[in-house]
Amino acid sequence: MSQEKTNWHVNHKKSLTRGERAADVLRNVMGSWRFVATFLLAMAAWTAANVAAGRPWDPYPFILLNLFLSMLAGLQGAILLIAAKRQDA
């Protein structure tokens, strides 16, 4: 019989709640270069689609885009604070 080896990290991950795991995942995703690159590409695509369109759904100065960015900033700040609080604990 093979005994499964565990270390403190595996035991710690098993003890996390669903919210704690979600905070860790979101912190790791939002704090990555992949997120930054995807975010910049999405902003460029939104702008290009609205400028090139004959009848744009969000004409310049992109009020709808600004609303989405404000919501993202508010949520991202809260998520990062939750993750920092978890790290302190």
Secondary structure, DSSP 4 states (H G I P E B T S, - for coil): -PPPP--HHHHHHHH--HHHHHHHHHHHHHTSHHHHHHHHHHHHHHHHHHHHSSS-SS-TTTHHHHHHHHHHHHHHHHHHHHHHHHHH-
